């Protein structure tokens, strides 16, 4: 696939990829992934889609280099019997790894995801630290327990998981159809290879990441898109407290303004 030249030449983690080059590379790939076919698969699995070969190779390599540029900003967190690992919020990503922010804002990507979801999607507000984030599993026992990606917004929140580094035995374990009346839950277990994608409605997929073993390493990118960005003030407080305690720390979550480089 002849898409390496616009991205590969700009693969340094601290350098921004021109949005036009990134969107062009993605557009070429997304044309090969017929959205109507993926939409049927997404619906049949209760709002869940897995594609092991999603991103162009050159873009995947660029994002992996961005991981190295951002890693000094990892915030470690621990919730007994539920979660252990490291996280980097969109605010530090904007500063250290802008290539990730350009991917998140790709018009081609947002349009394709909306076609698969069956409704228009839009980016999260600039103040949301969870809009795009990196998750690091680098110490023995790093994991996250069973949960839903609950939306505190007025509309639905869709989650995109993109594999970047996986030198581990960790699995994304999940259950489909858990919130469909009369439907039997269907369990699944996958590893997301570099450049692979998992896309789902956060309120419908019960899932977890199994614990990391000694000497292993796993880094995953998460992107969050919305159908309605409005949020009640009370839910905003709940969401911010959850993100501060479980993911990014109070300084990142309660910072003033969206930070340099961020766009709505």
Secondary structure, DSSP 4 states (H G I P E B T S, - for coil): ---HHHHHTT--TTSPPPHHHHHHHHHHHHHHS-HHHHHHHHHHTTSEEEESS-S-HHHHHHHHHHHHHHGGG-EEEEETTTEEEEEE-HHHHHHH-HHHHHHHT-HHHHHHHHHHHTS--EEPPTT-TTSEEEEEE-STT-EEEEE-----SSS-EEEEEEEEEEES---EEEEESTTSTTPPPEEEEE---TT-EEEEETTT-EEEEPPPPTT-EEEEEEEEEES-----HHHHHHHHHHHIIIII-HHHHT-SSS-TT---
